[in-house]
C-alpha cells in the first residue's frame, strides 16, 4: 500500500517571522496546496476564524 507524507523541516528563525508568514492571507498558497476561497472574518489569521479552501485532485474538487 503506497504512503504519502508531507515534507518537514526545522528552521532557526524568530517565531514572529514564521507567524507573519502563516498569518498573512496573501501567502497561504505558498504552504498549502489549496486555493483560499473565503476567510471569515477577513484579514490576518486569528483565533476563531473560519477558512474555506478549494483543491483539486483525482479530477474532483474538494
N, CA, C and O atoms as a CHARMM CRD file, in Angstrom:
* protein
*
  248
    1    1 UNK  N      0.84100  -1.16400   0.00000 PROA 1      0.00000
    2    1 UNK  CA     0.00000   0.00000   0.00000 PROA 1      0.00000
    3    1 UNK  C      0.89700   1.24100   0.00000 PROA 1      0.00000
    4    1 UNK  O      1.74500   1.37900   0.88100 PROA 1      0.00000
    5    2 UNK  N      0.72400   2.15800  -0.98300 PROA 2      0.00000
    6    2 UNK  CA     1.55800   3.35200  -1.03500 PROA 2      0.00000
    7    2 UNK  C      1.23900   4.30800   0.11800 PROA 2      0.00000
    8    2 UNK  O      0.11400   4.36200   0.61500 PROA 2      0.00000
    9    3 UNK  N      2.26100   5.05400   0.52500 PROA 3      0.00000
   10    3 UNK  CA     2.07900   6.02000   1.59900 PROA 3      0.00000
   11    3 UNK  C      2.63500   7.36100   1.15100 PROA 3      0.00000
   12    3 UNK  O      3.73000   7.42500   0.59100 PROA 3      0.00000
   13    4 UNK  N      1.89200   8.42500   1.39200 PROA 4      0.00000
   14    4 UNK  CA     2.32900   9.76700   1.05200 PROA 4      0.00000
   15    4 UNK  C      2.49900  10.55900   2.33800 PROA 4      0.00000
   16    4 UNK  O      1.65200  10.50600   3.22900 PROA 4      0.00000
   17    5 UNK  N      3.59100  11.28700   2.42600 PROA 5      0.00000
   18    5 UNK  CA     3.83500  12.12500   3.59300 PROA 5      0.00000
   19    5 UNK  C      4.20000  13.52600   3.14300 PROA 5      0.00000
   20    5 UNK  O      4.66500  13.72600   2.02100 PROA 5      0.00000
   21    6 UNK  N      3.99300  14.47400   4.00400 PROA 6      0.00000
   22    6 UNK  CA     4.37200  15.85200   3.71300 PROA 6      0.00000
   23    6 UNK  C      5.78900  16.08200   4.21400 PROA 6      0.00000
   24    6 UNK  O      6.15100  15.61100   5.29200 PROA 6      0.00000
   25    7 UNK  N      6.58800  16.80000   3.44400 PROA 7      0.00000
   26    7 UNK  CA     7.94800  17.08300   3.91100 PROA 7      0.00000
   27    7 UNK  C      7.91700  18.03000   5.10400 PROA 7      0.00000
   28    7 UNK  O      7.00100  18.84100   5.23700 PROA 7      0.00000
   29    8 UNK  N      8.88900  17.92700   5.94500 PROA 8      0.00000
   30    8 UNK  CA     9.01000  18.80100   7.11200 PROA 8      0.00000
   31    8 UNK  C     10.45700  19.25100   7.24000 PROA 8      0.00000
   32    8 UNK  O     11.37500  18.57600   6.77500 PROA 8      0.00000
   33    9 UNK  N     10.64300  20.38400   7.86900 PROA 9      0.00000
   34    9 UNK  CA    11.99300  20.90000   8.07200 PROA 9      0.00000
   35    9 UNK  C     12.03400  21.68500   9.37000 PROA 9      0.00000
   36    9 UNK  O     11.01500  22.19100   9.84000 PROA 9      0.00000
   37   10 UNK  N     13.21100  21.77800   9.93500 PROA 10     0.00000
   38   10 UNK  CA    13.43100  22.60600  11.11000 PROA 10     0.00000
   39   10 UNK  C     14.11300  23.88100  10.64600 PROA 10     0.00000
   40   10 UNK  O     15.09200  23.84000   9.90100 PROA 10     0.00000
   41   11 UNK  N     13.58600  25.01600  11.09500 PROA 11     0.00000
   42   11 UNK  CA    14.17800  26.30300  10.73000 PROA 11     0.00000
   43   11 UNK  C     14.55400  27.04300  12.00500 PROA 11     0.00000
   44   11 UNK  O     13.90900  26.89000  13.04200 PROA 11     0.00000
   45   12 UNK  N     15.58100  27.82600  11.91500 PROA 12     0.00000
   46   12 UNK  CA    16.05400  28.59300  13.05600 PROA 12     0.00000
   47   12 UNK  C     15.85600  30.07800  12.75800 PROA 12     0.00000
   48   12 UNK  O     16.78600  30.78900  12.37800 PROA 12     0.00000
   49   13 UNK  N     14.61900  30.51500  12.94100 PROA 13     0.00000
   50   13 UNK  CA    14.25600  31.92400  12.72800 PROA 13     0.00000
   51   13 UNK  C     13.35300  32.35600  13.88000 PROA 13     0.00000
   52   13 UNK  O     12.76700  31.51400  14.56100 PROA 13     0.00000
   53   14 UNK  N     13.24100  33.64100  14.09500 PROA 14     0.00000
   54   14 UNK  CA    12.35800  34.12800  15.16400 PROA 14     0.00000
   55   14 UNK  C     10.89800  33.72800  14.89300 PROA 14     0.00000
   56   14 UNK  O     10.44400  33.74700  13.74900 PROA 14     0.00000
   57   15 UNK  N     10.18400  33.37300  15.94600 PROA 15     0.00000
   58   15 UNK  CA     8.79700  32.94200  15.81400 PROA 15     0.00000
   59   15 UNK  C      7.94100  34.03600  15.17300 PROA 15     0.00000
   60   15 UNK  O      6.98000  33.72600  14.46800 PROA 15     0.00000
   61   16 UNK  N      8.26500  35.28300  15.40000 PROA 16     0.00000
   62   16 UNK  CA     7.49700  36.38400  14.81100 PROA 16     0.00000
   63   16 UNK  C      7.55100  36.35100  13.28500 PROA 16     0.00000
   64   16 UNK  O      6.56700  36.65700  12.61100 PROA 16     0.00000
   65   17 UNK  N      8.70100  35.97900  12.75700 PROA 17     0.00000
   66   17 UNK  CA     8.84700  35.91600  11.29100 PROA 17     0.00000
   67   17 UNK  C      8.01900  34.76300  10.71100 PROA 17     0.00000
   68   17 UNK  O      7.37400  34.91700   9.67400 PROA 17     0.00000
   69   18 UNK  N      8.04100  33.62100  11.38000 PROA 18     0.00000
   70   18 UNK  CA     7.24500  32.47200  10.93200 PROA 18     0.00000
   71   18 UNK  C      5.76300  32.81200  11.01700 PROA 18     0.00000
   72   18 UNK  O      5.01900  32.58700  10.06200 PROA 18     0.00000
   73   19 UNK  N      5.33000  33.35100  12.15100 PROA 19     0.00000
   74   19 UNK  CA     3.91400  33.67600  12.31800 PROA 19     0.00000
   75   19 UNK  C      3.45600  34.70300  11.28000 PROA 19     0.00000
   76   19 UNK  O      2.32300  34.62400  10.80500 PROA 19     0.00000
   77   20 UNK  N      4.30900  35.65900  10.92000 PROA 20     0.00000
   78   20 UNK  CA     3.94400  36.64800   9.90400 PROA 20     0.00000
   79   20 UNK  C      3.60500  35.96100   8.57800 PROA 20     0.00000
   80   20 UNK  O      2.70000  36.40000   7.86900 PROA 20     0.00000
   81   21 UNK  N      4.32200  34.89000   8.24300 PROA 21     0.00000
   82   21 UNK  CA     4.01500  34.15000   7.01700 PROA 21     0.00000
   83   21 UNK  C      2.72300  33.35000   7.14600 PROA 21     0.00000
   84   21 UNK  O      1.91700  33.32100   6.21600 PROA 21     0.00000
   85   22 UNK  N      2.52300  32.70700   8.28400 PROA 22     0.00000
   86   22 UNK  CA     1.33500  31.88400   8.47500 PROA 22     0.00000
   87   22 UNK  C      0.07000  32.72000   8.62500 PROA 22     0.00000
   88   22 UNK  O     -1.01900  32.26000   8.28000 PROA 22     0.00000
   89   23 UNK  N      0.19800  33.93300   9.13200 PROA 23     0.00000
   90   23 UNK  CA    -0.95900  34.76500   9.41800 PROA 23     0.00000
   91   23 UNK  C     -1.33500  35.69600   8.27500 PROA 23     0.00000
   92   23 UNK  O     -2.32100  36.42500   8.37600 PROA 23     0.00000
   93   24 UNK  N     -0.58400  35.68400   7.21300 PROA 24     0.00000
   94   24 UNK  CA    -0.83100  36.59400   6.10100 PROA 24     0.00000
   95   24 UNK  C     -1.61300  35.88500   4.99800 PROA 24     0.00000
   96   24 UNK  O     -1.07000  34.99400   4.34500 PROA 24     0.00000
   97   25 UNK  N     -2.87700  36.25800   4.77400 PROA 25     0.00000
   98   25 UNK  CA    -3.69300  35.57600   3.77500 PROA 25     0.00000
   99   25 UNK  C     -3.09100  35.56900   2.36700 PROA 25     0.00000
  100   25 UNK  O     -3.33500  34.64000   1.59800 PROA 25     0.00000
  101   26 UNK  N     -2.31600  36.58300   2.02800 PROA 26     0.00000
  102   26 UNK  CA    -1.74300  36.66900   0.69300 PROA 26     0.00000
  103   26 UNK  C     -0.69600  35.61600   0.36900 PROA 26     0.00000
  104   26 UNK  O     -0.37300  35.41100  -0.80100 PROA 26     0.00000
  105   27 UNK  N     -0.16000  34.94500   1.38400 PROA 27     0.00000
  106   27 UNK  CA     0.89100  33.95400   1.13900 PROA 27     0.00000
  107   27 UNK  C      0.48400  32.53400   1.52700 PROA 27     0.00000
  108   27 UNK  O      1.32300  31.63200   1.52000 PROA 27     0.00000
  109   28 UNK  N     -0.77700  32.32200   1.86300 PROA 28     0.00000
  110   28 UNK  CA    -1.21400  30.98800   2.27300 PROA 28     0.00000
  111   28 UNK  C     -0.95200  29.93800   1.20000 PROA 28     0.00000
  112   28 UNK  O     -0.61400  28.79900   1.52200 PROA 28     0.00000
  113   29 UNK  N     -1.10300  30.30200  -0.06400 PROA 29     0.00000
  114   29 UNK  CA    -0.91400  29.32200  -1.14700 PROA 29     0.00000
  115   29 UNK  C      0.53700  28.85100  -1.24500 PROA 29     0.00000
  116   29 UNK  O      0.80500  27.85500  -1.91700 PROA 29     0.00000
  117   30 UNK  N      1.47200  29.53000  -0.60200 PROA 30     0.00000
  118   30 UNK  CA     2.87200  29.08700  -0.60600 PROA 30     0.00000
  119   30 UNK  C      3.07200  27.82500   0.21000 PROA 30     0.00000
  120   30 UNK  O      3.99600  27.05900  -0.06200 PROA 30     0.00000
  121   31 UNK  N      2.22200  27.58800   1.21300 PROA 31     0.00000
  122   31 UNK  CA     2.46800  26.44900   2.09400 PROA 31     0.00000
  123   31 UNK  C      1.32700  25.46000   2.18000 PROA 31     0.00000
  124   31 UNK  O      1.40300  24.51200   2.96100 PROA 31     0.00000
  125   32 UNK  N      0.25900  25.64900   1.39800 PROA 32     0.00000
  126   32 UNK  CA    -0.73100  24.57200   1.28900 PROA 32     0.00000
  127   32 UNK  C     -1.19900  24.46800  -0.14200 PROA 32     0.00000
  128   32 UNK  O     -1.20300  25.45400  -0.87900 PROA 32     0.00000
  129   33 UNK  N     -1.58800  23.28300  -0.53100 PROA 33     0.00000
  130   33 UNK  CA    -1.99500  23.00500  -1.90600 PROA 33     0.00000
  131   33 UNK  C     -3.49600  23.21100  -2.03800 PROA 33     0.00000
  132   33 UNK  O     -4.25300  22.26600  -2.26500 PROA 33     0.00000
  133   34 UNK  N     -3.91000  24.46400  -1.89300 PROA 34     0.00000
  134   34 UNK  CA    -5.32700  24.78800  -1.97700 PROA 34     0.00000
  135   34 UNK  C     -5.47700  26.26400  -2.32500 PROA 34     0.00000
  136   34 UNK  O     -4.57000  27.07200  -2.12200 PROA 34     0.00000
  137   35 UNK  N     -6.64100  26.58200  -2.84900 PROA 35     0.00000
  138   35 UNK  CA    -6.99100  27.96900  -3.13300 PROA 35     0.00000
  139   35 UNK  C     -7.82900  28.47400  -1.96600 PROA 35     0.00000
  140   35 UNK  O     -8.79000  27.81800  -1.56400 PROA 35     0.00000
  141   36 UNK  N     -7.47600  29.62000  -1.42500 PROA 36     0.00000
  142   36 UNK  CA    -8.26500  30.21200  -0.35300 PROA 36     0.00000
  143   36 UNK  C     -9.49700  30.85300  -0.97100 PROA 36     0.00000
  144   36 UNK  O     -9.38800  31.77300  -1.78100 PROA 36     0.00000
  145   37 UNK  N    -10.66400  30.36300  -0.58600 PROA 37     0.00000
  146   37 UNK  CA   -11.92700  30.87100  -1.13300 PROA 37     0.00000
  147   37 UNK  C    -12.45800  32.00900  -0.26400 PROA 37     0.00000
  148   37 UNK  O    -12.86300  33.05100  -0.77800 PROA 37     0.00000
  149   38 UNK  N    -12.45700  31.80500   1.05700 PROA 38     0.00000
  150   38 UNK  CA   -13.05000  32.79900   1.94000 PROA 38     0.00000
  151   38 UNK  C    -12.44300  32.70400   3.33600 PROA 38     0.00000
  152   38 UNK  O    -12.18400  31.61300   3.84500 PROA 38     0.00000
  153   39 UNK  N    -12.22200  33.86500   3.94100 PROA 39     0.00000
  154   39 UNK  CA   -11.80300  33.96300   5.33900 PROA 39     0.00000
  155   39 UNK  C    -12.90000  34.73400   6.06600 PROA 39     0.00000
  156   39 UNK  O    -13.31500  35.80400   5.62200 PROA 39     0.00000
  157   40 UNK  N    -13.36400  34.18500   7.18500 PROA 40     0.00000
  158   40 UNK  CA   -14.42400  34.85100   7.92700 PROA 40     0.00000
  159   40 UNK  C    -14.05900  34.88700   9.40700 PROA 40     0.00000
  160   40 UNK  O    -14.04300  33.83000  10.03700 PROA 40     0.00000
  161   41 UNK  N    -13.76800  36.03400   9.99000 PROA 41     0.00000
  162   41 UNK  CA   -13.71700  37.35100   9.37100 PROA 41     0.00000
  163   41 UNK  C    -12.47600  37.48900   8.48400 PROA 41     0.00000
  164   41 UNK  O    -11.47300  36.80700   8.69300 PROA 41     0.00000
  165   42 UNK  N    -12.55900  38.37700   7.49500 PROA 42     0.00000
  166   42 UNK  CA   -11.41400  38.56700   6.60200 PROA 42     0.00000
  167   42 UNK  C    -10.21800  39.16500   7.33600 PROA 42     0.00000
  168   42 UNK  O    -10.35100  39.71300   8.43000 PROA 42     0.00000
  169   43 UNK  N     -9.05900  39.04900   6.71600 PROA 43     0.00000
  170   43 UNK  CA    -7.85000  39.63400   7.28800 PROA 43     0.00000
  171   43 UNK  C     -6.88700  38.58100   7.78100 PROA 43     0.00000
  172   43 UNK  O     -6.98600  37.40200   7.43900 PROA 43     0.00000
  173   44 UNK  N     -5.95000  39.03900   8.59800 PROA 44     0.00000
  174   44 UNK  CA    -4.90200  38.16400   9.11100 PROA 44     0.00000
  175   44 UNK  C     -5.49900  37.01400   9.92000 PROA 44     0.00000
  176   44 UNK  O     -6.57900  37.13900  10.49700 PROA 44     0.00000
  177   45 UNK  N     -4.77900  35.89600   9.95200 PROA 45     0.00000
  178   45 UNK  CA    -5.20500  34.72200  10.70600 PROA 45     0.00000
  179   45 UNK  C     -5.43600  35.11000  12.15800 PROA 45     0.00000
  180   45 UNK  O     -4.64100  35.83300  12.75900 PROA 45     0.00000
  181   46 UNK  N     -6.54700  34.61300  12.71100 PROA 46     0.00000
  182   46 UNK  CA    -6.87600  34.91900  14.09600 PROA 46     0.00000
  183   46 UNK  C     -7.69200  33.79600  14.71300 PROA 46     0.00000
  184   46 UNK  O     -8.29500  32.99000  14.00400 PROA 46     0.00000
  185   47 UNK  N     -7.70600  33.75100  16.01000 PROA 47     0.00000
  186   47 UNK  CA    -8.45500  32.72400  16.71900 PROA 47     0.00000
  187   47 UNK  C     -9.93300  32.81100  16.34800 PROA 47     0.00000
  188   47 UNK  O    -10.51200  33.89700  16.31900 PROA 47     0.00000
  189   48 UNK  N    -10.53800  31.65100  16.06400 PROA 48     0.00000
  190   48 UNK  CA   -11.95700  31.58500  15.74100 PROA 48     0.00000
  191   48 UNK  C    -12.28200  31.84600  14.28300 PROA 48     0.00000
  192   48 UNK  O    -13.44100  31.73400  13.88300 PROA 48     0.00000
  193   49 UNK  N    -11.30100  32.18700  13.49100 PROA 49     0.00000
  194   49 UNK  CA   -11.53100  32.48000  12.08100 PROA 49     0.00000
  195   49 UNK  C    -11.86400  31.19500  11.32400 PROA 49     0.00000
  196   49 UNK  O    -11.28100  30.14400  11.59000 PROA 49     0.00000
  197   50 UNK  N    -12.79600  31.28400  10.38900 PROA 50     0.00000
  198   50 UNK  CA   -13.14800  30.16600   9.52900 PROA 50     0.00000
  199   50 UNK  C    -12.45200  30.35800   8.18900 PROA 50     0.00000
  200   50 UNK  O    -12.50600  31.43800   7.60100 PROA 50     0.00000
  201   51 UNK  N    -11.79800  29.30200   7.71100 PROA 51     0.00000
  202   51 UNK  CA   -11.08100  29.35900   6.43900 PROA 51     0.00000
  203   51 UNK  C    -11.72500  28.36400   5.49600 PROA 51     0.00000
  204   51 UNK  O    -11.80800  27.17600   5.80800 PROA 51     0.00000
  205   52 UNK  N    -12.18500  28.83800   4.33900 PROA 52     0.00000
  206   52 UNK  CA   -12.77400  27.96500   3.32300 PROA 52     0.00000
  207   52 UNK  C    -11.76700  27.81100   2.18700 PROA 52     0.00000
  208   52 UNK  O    -11.29100  28.79800   1.62600 PROA 52     0.00000
  209   53 UNK  N    -11.44900  26.55200   1.85500 PROA 53     0.00000
  210   53 UNK  CA   -10.44300  26.24000   0.84000 PROA 53     0.00000
  211   53 UNK  C    -11.05400  25.42200  -0.28500 PROA 53     0.00000
  212   53 UNK  O    -12.12000  24.82300  -0.14000 PROA 53     0.00000
  213   54 UNK  N    -10.34700  25.41300  -1.41200 PROA 54     0.00000
  214   54 UNK  CA   -10.75100  24.57300  -2.54200 PROA 54     0.00000
  215   54 UNK  C     -9.47500  23.97200  -3.11800 PROA 54     0.00000
  216   54 UNK  O     -8.46500  24.65800  -3.27700 PROA 54     0.00000
  217   55 UNK  N     -9.53900  22.68500  -3.42600 PROA 55     0.00000
  218   55 UNK  CA    -8.40300  21.99200  -4.00800 PROA 55     0.00000
  219   55 UNK  C     -8.90400  20.97400  -5.01100 PROA 55     0.00000
  220   55 UNK  O    -10.03200  20.49500  -4.89600 PROA 55     0.00000
  221   56 UNK  N     -8.08900  20.63900  -5.98700 PROA 56     0.00000
  222   56 UNK  CA    -8.46100  19.64700  -6.97900 PROA 56     0.00000
  223   56 UNK  C     -7.50000  18.47100  -6.93000 PROA 56     0.00000
  224   56 UNK  O     -6.28400  18.64400  -6.84500 PROA 56     0.00000
  225   57 UNK  N     -8.06400  17.27900  -6.98400 PROA 57     0.00000
  226   57 UNK  CA    -7.27700  16.05800  -7.05200 PROA 57     0.00000
  227   57 UNK  C     -8.17500  14.96000  -7.58300 PROA 57     0.00000
  228   57 UNK  O     -9.37500  14.95100  -7.30500 PROA 57     0.00000
  229   58 UNK  N     -7.61600  14.04400  -8.33500 PROA 58     0.00000
  230   58 UNK  CA    -8.36500  12.91800  -8.87900 PROA 58     0.00000
  231   58 UNK  C     -9.58100  13.38100  -9.67800 PROA 58     0.00000
  232   58 UNK  O    -10.64400  12.76400  -9.62200 PROA 58     0.00000
  233   59 UNK  N     -9.41100  14.47200 -10.41800 PROA 59     0.00000
  234   59 UNK  CA   -10.48300  15.05400 -11.23100 PROA 59     0.00000
  235   59 UNK  C    -11.70700  15.45800 -10.43000 PROA 59     0.00000
  236   59 UNK  O    -12.82300  15.46900 -10.95100 PROA 59     0.00000
  237   60 UNK  N    -11.49800  15.79300  -9.14900 PROA 60     0.00000
  238   60 UNK  CA   -12.58900  16.23500  -8.29300 PROA 60     0.00000
  239   60 UNK  C    -12.17800  17.50500  -7.56600 PROA 60     0.00000
  240   60 UNK  O    -10.99400  17.76100  -7.34900 PROA 60     0.00000
  241   61 UNK  N    -13.16600  18.28500  -7.19800 PROA 61     0.00000
  242   61 UNK  CA   -12.91700  19.46400  -6.37900 PROA 61     0.00000
  243   61 UNK  C    -13.26900  19.12400  -4.94500 PROA 61     0.00000
  244   61 UNK  O    -14.33800  18.57700  -4.67400 PROA 61     0.00000
  245   62 UNK  N    -12.36900  19.44700  -4.02400 PROA 62     0.00000
  246   62 UNK  CA   -12.57800  19.14100  -2.61900 PROA 62     0.00000
  247   62 UNK  C    -12.72400  20.41000  -1.82300 PROA 62     0.00000
  248   62 UNK  O    -12.91000  20.35800  -0.60700 PROA 62     0.00000
